[in-house]
Amino acid sequence: MSSIKVNCGKIEISNNNKICIIAGPCQLESEQHALDIAGKVKEITNKFELGFIYKTSFDKANRTSLKSKRGVGLDASLQELSIGDDKAPVTIIEYSSMTCSHCADFHTNTYPTLKKNHIEKGEVRFIFREFPLDKLSMATSMLARCVDSSISLAFIDILFQNRNKWYSDNALAELKNLSKQAGLSSEDFDQCLNDQELLDQLILQKENAIKEFQINSTPSFIINGNVISGNKPYSYFKSEIEKILDSNKVI
């Protein structure tokens, strides 16, 4: 009996091959929810040399109850602020508050080296997520979302580098000046800070972080699913990255 072969990316599905696992949650709750589940299943399938295809639904319409949740929806979530290869073996997610001094220290002293040595070399995908701890942090987070998306991460770095200027009694004036340099007009600035939909999305992102990972301080990092609390030196990240890369090597 001839065997039919179906290729899905690098995975070949056939009666002559080992089984391929096609699995995932019924509905998508968040990107990190997807990454966590996919990562754990991938560890198991790698152990037994099985193929794995992840599946889930953004908007699950065929539910058993009209009152049950459908998922995050196609337009509900914020765009990820990320840098690095999407297929990098290591994913680092940072939860950060713009007014946090330890977060500013990380972005000033650790992140540049991390970016140069690992992100730009394709080893790490870095995702920045806002976790505002106060109203001023929320305002700066909103402004970083309102500038052109291609410079959002660069603008966040500028905000951290200039934290001592705008984290003051003259905060709004200083932030307006920095935002102007990033391309926001005075009208854009005011409209951004009054964007209720953006505010709600940032609040939801923070609530999801608390619910899924018990995040309660900044900075907090998630390295391939493992939660790390507090600011860490570059040497710590280098060690964690090397452990993951070594574990992925084929012997």
N, C-alpha and C positions, 0 to 999 in steps of 0.2 A: 504494500500500500504506500503510495507516494505521500510525502509530507509537505504540507503547505507552509511556506515561510512568510512571516509578516515582520517587517522591520519598523521599529519605533526609535528613531535616533540611533544610538549605538547598540540597542537591544534587539536581538533576533528572537522572535517567538515562533516555536515550532514543536511538533510532537516529538522530535528527536532531541530536543534540548531539555534542560531542567525547567521546572515550572517558573513562570514569571508572576510576581505578585503585583496586582493592580489594586491599590488600596488607598484609603484616606478618609477623613471625616465627611459626614453627610453635607455639612455646611461649613464654609470658611468663617472663622471668628476674627482672625487677624493674620497678618503676614507672619508674625512670630509664632503664632499658633501652628501655622502650616509648616514653618521651618523646623519647629521642635518635633512635630510628629514625623515629618519626612526624614529628619535626621536620625531619629531612633529606629525607625523601620529600616532605613538604609544600613545602619550598623548591623542589624540582624541579617539582612539579605547579603551583605558583603561577607559575613562570617560563613555563610553556606553557599556562597558563589551563585546567588540567584539574581535574576533580573528584577527590577523594581520600577514601577510606573506610579507616580503619585497622582491622585485625582481628588477633587473636591468641587464644591459649587459656591460661587459668589452669591447666587440668588436661587435658592432651592424652592422652586414653585410647586413641585409634586410632593406635597407633604401629606401626612396622614390626618392632620388637623389644620383648619384654617387659622387657628389661634397660635400655632407654633411659629417659632422664629424661622426666617428664611435665609439668614446669613447677613454679612456686612452690607450687601447690596453693591451694585456696580459703581455707584458714585459716592459711597459713604465715607471712604477712608481717605486720609491724607496721602499725598504723593511722598514716597520714601525719599529722604535726603541721603543719598549714598554716593560713594566713590569707590572705584576698584572694579575688578572683573566679577561679573555676576556668577561665574563658575569657579571662583577662587575657593580653595579647600577650607579656608578659615573665614568665618563671618563674625565680625565684632560689632555689636550694637551698643551704642552709648546712650544712656538716659541722662539728660543734663538740664540744669537750670541756669539761665543766662546770668543771674546775679550771684551764682555760687563761685566763691573764690577758688575752691579746689578744682572746679571745672575749668576756670580760666587758667589755672596753673597747668592742667593737663594739656589744654589746647595751645598754650604758649611754649611749654617745655618738652612735652612728650609726643604729642601728635605729629609735629613736623618730622621727627625721626622715624616714627612708625609709618608715616606716609611714604617717605623716601625709601626706607629699607624693605618694606613689606607690601604696602598697597600698590605702589607704582610697579612693583616686580610681579604682580599678579598672584601673590600669596594670600592676600587679605581683601575682603570686601568690607568696607566700613560704613555703618549706617548710623546717622545721627537722629535721635528722637528727643523732642522737647518734653521736659518734666518740670514745668514752672512751679516754683515754690512760693511765689508771691505775685502781686499785681504787676510790678515792674518787669519781672521775668516774663510774665505772660505777654506784656506789651512788646518787649524786644523779640520774643518768639514770633509774634504775629508779623512784625516788621520784616523779619528774615524770610517769612513766607510770602510777603507781598512784593519783594524785589523780584527781578527776573529769576526764574528757577535755575538758570544756568550759573548764577553767581550766589545762590543762597548759602551754600557751604562756605564760600570765600567770605561772604558778608558776616557770617557767624564767627569766623576766625577774627575778623576785624573788630567785631563787637567785644569779643573776649580780650583782645589785645588792648582795646581802649576802655576797658571796664572802669578804670579809675576816673575816667573823664565823665562818663554818663551815669555812673552809679553814685549820684549826688543829689542835692536839692534842686539842681538845674537839669534834671534827667531828660525831660521832654525836649528841651531846647537842644541839648547835645545830641540826642537821638535823631531829632529832625535834621540836624546838620549832617550826621553820618549817613542818614537815609537819602538825603539829597545827593550826596556823592555817589550813592549806589543807584541813582536814577529815579528816586521817588520825588514827585513834586509835593508841595505843601498840601495840596488837595488830596493827592494819593495817600499821603501820610495820615491825614485825618480820617479818610475813608477806611483805611486799613485798620486803624484802631477801633473803628466802629463796626467792623465786619462780624456780625453775630454768628454767621455760619462757620467762619474760621475759628472763632472763639470756642464754639461748641465742639468742633472737631479736635482741637487741642485738648480740651477738657476730657473728651472721650478717650483720646490716646493715653492720657495720664491715668484715667480710671482703669483702662485695660492693662496698663503696666502694673498697677497695684494688684489687680485681680489675678493676672497670669503669673507674675514673677515676684509678688510681694515687694516691689520696689518702694522704698520709703525714704531714700536719701540720694543725694547726687554728689559726684557722678557715680553711676552704677553701670556695669558693663555685662553684656552677655556674650560669651565666647563659645561659639558652637553649642549653644543651649545651656551653658553653665553660667550661673549668675555670680558676678564678682562685685562686691560693694566697696566703694571708696576709691580715691585716687591712687594710682599705682605708678611706679617709675617705668621707664622704657624697658629696663632689664626684665621686669616681670612679664610684660607682653611678649617680649622676644622669646623668653623661655616657654611660655604657653603655646606660642605659634610653632616653635620648633618641635615640641612634643606632638602636636597634631600632625605636622608634616612628616615626622619620623614614623608615626603610627600608620600613615597612608602609603608608605613605601612598600613596594612589592619585593618580598624576599626571594 
